[in-house]
Amino acid sequence: MPKVNKNLTEGNIGRQLTSLTWPMLLGLAGMVIFNLVDTYFIGRLGVQQLAAIGFCFPVIMFVNSLAHGIGIGTSSLVSRNIVSTRREIVRRMASRAVFLGVIIVVVFVIFGLLTIKSLFSALGAVPEILGYINDYMSVWYYGVAFVVVPMIGNNIVRATGDTFYPGMLMVLAAVINAILDPLLIFGIGPFPEMGIKGAALATVISRGASLIFILFILIRRENLLTRSIGRISEILKTWGEVLYIAGPASLALLITPISLGLITRIIAGFGEEAVAAFGVASRVETFALMMISALGSVMIIYMGQNISQHKFSRIFQALKYAGIFSLSWGALIFVGFLLFADSVSALFSDNQAVIDITSDYLKIVGMSYGFQGLVMLSMASFNGLKKPLPSAFFSFLRMMGIYVPLAWLGSILFELPGVFWAAFTANVISGVAAFFYLIRTVKKMKGT
């Protein structure tokens, strides 16, 4: 495997963004398909099992957000140093970041295993569903290390300018999961029939494979991991630099699952079919926005490298491309949902109530996906520019400042559609505000 370090401060901007985004798109598609496959096979077990996954989704997003936040902090740090700093220094930075992730894993696993019943009861899960939740999460928690470490490792490799192998890693995990899911859930061939617990085990095994793969790349190809990570003071300094970005980034990302937990609690008042539909819609939404998510991952490293060399004209041009793309992609997705929302919803459940609610969500909220993309791209760009606080603010504004309060009010006045229109409103307002503030911030950094 050759090293693929790319200098993003020179060359054709559009071509660079495209060449870096498509491998990430494949990887994110793999991860989204990963979740959709889980949802599809679990949906075959019944509405209660599907509802259980709906309750688990915010907690899983919480862990992913925490890991992704550390990854963003690491990616921002490495991308700002990879062009101009000695390799050995970057190597130690990367190793210290992975070590930080391991510590977080240990703490979270212990806490998670001790709070399954109390946490999900607080989210509104009834006893019949709690049993399925416990089956899933009691296995899933033991695989947290396989989620966190590869995510940080992926971000380290991306920061060097290589998005291909991180993308292929995510595809590998998705393929393994898709193969194991039906075998372990339904007990096909020599495999035991494990139900929802089998879905969790398939996730753990596939993530374990991704851990092995990313460690191989980091150690053998990139030579970016070392056991000699320096003195305590040096470790703490690097952790401080990572957490300066990762803290607000994690907070911004964690706001989403926390808010979704609150939204799930509101939706739980409309029955288990509504919770199941919301879980399905959330996964389909992730799939719909994966192109923008891929571009967002690229914007972090692009902004990091270009701001380190003060290439403001390249930054403005990249933001122009990103904004136009987000709105265009959002419009395309909305048209697709107008035509096929019912068919897409029916893939995951044969319960008509679940299908109808999922379809309504996609048609209403889908109108705002272009603006939600502006929020996502703005947050990524702020982190790449070493401006994490605005990223956290706009995440808070969208979810806790607008979505949750309006969802609560909308559920009272208009029932479930009121919750969906709250999401639409939050996306539009926060998207416009975040992107305009980003442009203003870059202009101030330039001194104009």
C-alpha positions in Angstrom: 0.0 0.0 0.0 1.7 3.3 -1.1 1.4 6.4 1.0 -1.1 8.8 -0.5 -0.3 12.2 1.1 -1.9 15.0 -0.8 -1.1 18.7 -0.7 -4.5 20.4 -0.9 -3.1 24.0 -0.9 -2.4 23.8 -4.6 -4.2 22.5 -7.7 -7.7 22.4 -9.1 -10.1 22.9 -6.2 -13.2 21.2 -7.8 -11.1 18.2 -8.9 -9.6 17.8 -5.5 -12.9 18.0 -3.6 -14.4 15.5 -6.0 -11.4 13.1 -5.9 -11.4 13.1 -2.1 -15.2 13.0 -1.7 -16.1 9.9 -3.8 -14.1 7.4 -1.7 -15.6 8.9 1.4 -19.0 8.6 -0.2 -18.5 4.9 -0.8 -17.4 4.5 2.8 -20.3 6.4 4.2 -22.7 4.5 1.9 -21.2 1.4 3.4 -21.9 2.6 6.9 -25.4 3.8 6.1 -26.2 0.5 4.3 -24.8 -1.1 7.5 -27.5 0.5 9.5 -30.2 0.0 6.9 -29.4 -3.7 6.6 -29.7 -4.0 10.4 -33.1 -2.2 10.2 -34.3 -4.3 7.4 -33.6 -7.7 9.0 -34.7 -6.5 12.5 -37.9 -5.3 10.9 -38.6 -8.8 9.8 -38.7 -9.8 13.5 -41.6 -7.5 14.4 -42.6 -4.0 15.4 -41.4 -4.4 19.0 -37.9 -5.3 17.9 -37.9 -2.4 15.4 -39.1 -0.1 18.2 -36.3 -1.4 20.4 -33.8 -0.3 17.8 -35.5 3.0 17.5 -34.8 3.5 21.2 -31.2 2.3 20.9 -30.5 4.7 18.0 -29.9 7.8 20.0 -27.5 6.0 22.4 -25.6 4.5 19.4 -25.4 7.9 17.9 -24.1 9.3 21.2 -21.2 6.9 21.1 -20.5 7.5 17.4 -20.6 11.3 18.0 -18.2 11.0 20.9 -15.8 9.0 18.8 -16.3 11.2 15.8 -15.6 14.3 17.8 -12.2 12.9 18.9 -11.6 11.9 15.3 -12.5 15.5 14.1 -10.1 17.0 16.7 -7.3 14.6 15.6 -8.0 15.2 11.9 -7.9 19.0 12.3 -4.7 18.8 14.3 -2.9 16.4 11.9 -4.1 18.2 8.7 -2.7 21.5 10.0 0.7 19.9 10.6 1.1 17.2 8.0 2.4 19.6 5.3 4.9 21.6 7.5 5.8 19.5 10.6 8.3 16.6 11.0 6.7 13.1 10.6 7.9 11.9 14.0 6.0 14.7 15.7 2.8 14.0 13.7 3.3 10.3 14.6 3.2 11.0 18.3 0.2 13.3 18.0 -1.7 10.5 16.2 -0.7 7.9 18.8 -1.7 10.0 21.7 -5.1 10.6 20.1 -5.7 6.9 19.8 -4.7 6.4 23.4 -7.2 9.0 24.4 -9.9 7.1 22.5 -9.1 3.9 24.4 -9.5 5.6 27.8 -12.9 7.0 26.7 -14.0 3.5 25.6 -13.3 1.9 29.0 -15.3 4.6 30.8 -18.2 4.5 28.5 -18.5 0.7 28.4 -18.6 0.5 32.2 -21.2 3.3 32.5 -23.3 1.9 29.6 -23.6 -1.6 30.9 -24.7 -0.3 34.4 -27.4 2.0 33.0 -29.3 0.0 30.3 -32.6 -0.4 32.2 -32.7 3.0 33.9 -31.6 5.0 30.8 -34.1 3.4 28.3 -36.9 3.5 30.8 -36.3 7.2 31.1 -36.6 7.4 27.3 -40.0 5.9 27.5 -39.4 2.2 26.7 -42.1 -0.1 28.1 -41.2 -3.4 29.8 -42.0 -5.5 26.7 -39.5 -3.5 24.6 -36.9 -3.2 27.4 -36.1 -6.9 27.1 -35.2 -6.5 23.4 -33.2 -3.4 24.2 -31.2 -5.2 26.8 -30.5 -8.1 24.4 -29.1 -5.7 21.8 -27.2 -3.3 24.0 -25.7 -5.8 26.4 -23.8 -7.2 23.3 -23.3 -3.9 21.5 -21.5 -2.2 24.4 -18.7 -4.7 24.4 -18.0 -3.7 20.8 -17.6 0.0 21.6 -13.8 -0.2 21.2 -14.3 -1.5 17.7 -16.4 1.7 16.9 -14.2 4.3 18.6 -10.6 3.3 17.6 -11.3 2.8 13.9 -13.2 6.1 13.7 -10.2 7.9 15.1 -7.8 6.0 12.9 -9.9 6.8 9.9 -9.6 10.5 10.6 -5.8 10.2 11.0 -5.5 8.6 7.6 -7.9 11.1 6.0 -5.8 14.0 7.4 -2.9 12.8 5.3 -5.0 13.4 2.2 -6.0 9.7 1.7 -9.7 9.2 1.8 -9.7 6.0 -0.3 -8.6 3.4 2.2 -10.7 4.8 5.1 -13.7 4.6 2.7 -12.9 1.1 1.7 -12.6 0.2 5.4 -16.2 1.2 6.0 -17.4 -0.7 3.0 -15.6 -3.8 4.3 -17.4 -3.5 7.6 -20.7 -3.1 5.9 -20.2 -6.1 3.7 -19.3 -8.3 6.7 -22.3 -7.1 8.6 -24.7 -7.7 5.7 -23.5 -11.3 5.4 -23.6 -12.0 9.2 -26.9 -10.3 9.9 -29.4 -12.9 8.5 -27.1 -15.8 9.5 -27.1 -14.7 13.2 -30.6 -13.2 13.5 -32.5 -16.1 11.9 -30.1 -19.0 12.5 -29.4 -19.9 8.9 -27.2 -23.1 8.4 -24.9 -23.9 11.3 -25.5 -20.5 13.0 -27.7 -20.2 16.1 -30.9 -18.2 15.9 -30.2 -15.2 18.1 -32.8 -12.7 17.1 -32.0 -9.1 17.8 -29.0 -10.2 19.8 -27.6 -11.6 16.6 -27.8 -8.2 14.9 -25.7 -6.8 17.7 -23.1 -9.6 17.5 -22.8 -9.1 13.7 -22.1 -5.4 14.3 -19.4 -6.2 16.9 -17.7 -8.7 14.6 -17.7 -6.5 11.5 -16.4 -3.5 13.5 -13.7 -5.8 14.8 -12.6 -6.5 11.3 -12.4 -2.8 10.6 -10.2 -2.3 13.7 -7.7 -4.8 12.4 -7.6 -3.2 9.0 -7.1 0.4 10.2 -4.3 -0.6 12.6 -2.5 -2.3 9.7 -2.7 0.9 7.6 -1.6 3.1 10.5 1.3 0.9 11.6 2.6 -0.7 8.4 1.8 1.8 5.7 1.7 5.2 7.3 4.0 4.5 10.2 1.8 6.8 12.3 1.5 4.8 15.5 4.2 4.3 18.1 4.4 3.1 21.6 6.8 5.9 22.5 4.3 8.7 22.9 6.4 11.0 25.1 6.3 12.5 28.5 3.1 13.1 30.4 3.4 16.8 29.8 3.6 16.2 26.0 0.7 13.8 26.1 -1.5 16.3 27.9 -0.5 19.0 25.5 -1.6 17.0 22.5 -4.8 15.9 24.3 -5.4 19.6 25.0 -5.0 20.4 21.3 -7.2 17.6 20.2 -9.8 18.3 22.8 -9.8 22.0 22.0 -11.5 20.9 18.7 -12.9 17.6 19.9 -14.7 19.1 23.0 -16.9 21.5 21.1 -17.1 19.1 18.1 -18.2 16.2 20.3 -20.7 18.5 22.1 -22.0 19.6 18.7 -22.4 16.0 17.6 -23.7 14.8 21.0 -26.4 17.4 20.8 -28.0 15.4 18.0 -28.5 12.1 19.8 -29.5 13.8 23.0 -32.0 15.8 21.1 -33.2 12.7 19.2 -33.6 11.0 22.6 -35.9 13.8 23.6 -37.7 13.7 20.3 -38.1 9.9 20.7 -39.6 10.5 24.1 -42.2 12.9 22.5 -42.9 10.5 19.7 -43.3 7.5 22.1 -46.5 9.2 23.2 -48.0 8.3 19.9 -47.3 4.5 20.2 -44.6 1.9 19.3 -45.4 2.2 15.6 -44.5 5.9 15.7 -41.2 5.1 17.4 -40.4 2.3 14.9 -41.2 4.7 12.0 -39.0 7.4 13.5 -36.1 4.9 13.8 -36.5 3.9 10.1 -36.8 7.5 8.9 -33.7 8.5 10.8 -31.7 5.8 9.1 -33.1 6.7 5.7 -32.3 10.3 6.4 -28.7 9.4 7.1 -28.5 7.6 3.8 -30.0 10.6 2.0 -27.4 13.0 3.4 -24.4 10.7 3.1 -23.1 12.6 0.0 -23.0 15.8 2.0 -21.5 14.0 5.0 -18.7 12.7 2.7 -18.0 16.3 1.5 -18.1 17.5 5.1 -15.3 15.0 6.0 -13.2 16.4 3.2 -13.9 20.0 4.1 -12.3 19.5 7.5 -8.9 18.5 6.0 -9.2 20.9 3.1 -9.8 23.8 5.4 -7.1 22.7 7.8 -4.4 22.5 5.1 -5.4 25.8 3.4 -5.8 27.9 6.5 -2.3 26.7 7.6 -0.9 28.3 4.4 -3.4 31.3 4.4 -4.9 30.3 1.1 -8.1 32.3 1.5 -9.1 32.5 -2.2 -9.1 28.7 -2.3 -11.2 28.6 0.9 -13.9 30.9 -0.5 -14.1 29.0 -3.8 -14.5 25.7 -2.0 -17.3 27.2 0.1 -19.1 28.4 -3.0 -18.9 24.9 -4.5 -20.0 23.3 -1.3 -23.1 25.6 -0.8 -24.3 25.1 -4.4 -23.9 21.4 -4.1 -25.8 21.1 -0.8 -28.8 22.9 -2.0 -28.9 21.1 -5.4 -28.5 17.7 -3.7 -31.2 18.5 -1.2 -33.6 19.4 -4.0 -32.9 16.1 -5.8 -33.5 14.1 -2.7 -36.8 15.8 -2.0 -38.0 15.0 -5.5 -37.0 11.4 -4.9 -39.0 11.2 -1.7 -42.0 12.7 -3.3 -42.0 9.9 -5.8 -40.7 6.9 -3.8 -41.2 7.6 0.0 -43.9 5.0 0.3 -41.9 2.3 -1.5 -38.8 3.1 0.5 -40.7 2.9 3.8 -42.3 -0.4 2.9 -38.8 -1.9 2.6 -38.4 -1.9 6.3 -41.8 -2.9 7.7 -45.0 -4.4 6.5 -47.0 -2.6 9.2 -49.1 0.0 7.4 -49.0 2.5 10.2 -45.1 2.4 10.3 -45.0 2.8 6.5 -47.4 5.8 6.5 -45.6 7.7 9.3 -42.2 7.1 7.8 -43.4 8.3 4.4 -44.9 11.5 6.0 -41.6 12.2 7.7 -39.5 11.9 4.6 -41.9 14.0 2.5 -42.0 16.9 5.0 -38.5 16.9 6.4 -37.0 16.0 3.0 -37.8 19.5 1.8 -35.2 20.9 4.1 -32.3 18.5 3.5 -30.4 21.0 1.4 -30.4 23.4 4.3 -29.5 20.7 6.8 -26.5 20.1 4.5 -25.4 23.7 4.9 -25.3 23.2 8.6 -23.3 20.0 8.3 -20.8 21.6 5.9 -20.5 24.7 8.0 -19.8 22.7 11.1 -17.1 20.7 9.3 -15.5 23.9 7.9 -15.4 25.6 11.3 -13.6 22.7 12.8 -11.1 22.6 10.0 -10.5 26.3 10.5 -9.8 25.7 14.3 -13.1 27.5 15.1 -15.0 24.8 17.0 -17.3 27.0 19.1 -19.5 28.3 16.2 -19.8 24.6 15.1 -21.2 23.7 18.5 -23.4 26.7 18.6 -25.2 26.0 15.4 -25.7 22.4 16.3 -27.3 23.5 19.5 -29.4 26.1 17.7 -30.8 23.6 15.2 -31.5 20.8 17.7 -32.1 22.2 21.2 -32.8 25.8 20.3 -35.4 25.2 17.6 -36.2 21.5 16.9 -37.0 20.2 20.3 -39.1 23.1 21.6 -41.0 23.3 18.3 -41.5 19.5 18.3 -43.0 19.6 21.8 -45.3 22.4 20.8 -46.1 20.9 17.4 -46.9 17.5 19.0 -49.5 19.3 21.2 -51.0 21.4 18.4 -50.7 19.2 15.3 -49.7 15.7 16.7 -47.0 13.8 14.8 -46.9 16.1 11.7 -46.1 19.0 14.0 -42.9 17.2 15.1 -41.9 16.7 11.5 -42.6 20.4 10.6 -40.4 21.4 13.6 -37.5 19.5 12.0 -38.1 21.3 8.7 -38.1 24.7 10.3 -35.0 24.0 12.3 -33.1 22.9 9.3 -33.9 25.9 7.2 -33.3 28.6 9.8 -30.0 27.0 11.1 -28.7 26.2 7.6 -29.0 29.8 6.4 -27.6 31.3 9.6 -24.6 28.9 9.8 -23.5 29.3 6.2 -23.6 33.1 6.2 -21.8 33.2 9.5 -19.1 30.9 8.2 -18.5 33.2 5.2 -18.4 36.2 7.5 -15.9 34.4 9.8 -13.5 33.6 6.9 -13.6 37.2 5.8 -12.6 38.3 9.2 -9.8 35.8 9.3 -8.6 37.2 6.0 -8.8 40.8 7.4 -11.3 42.1 4.9 
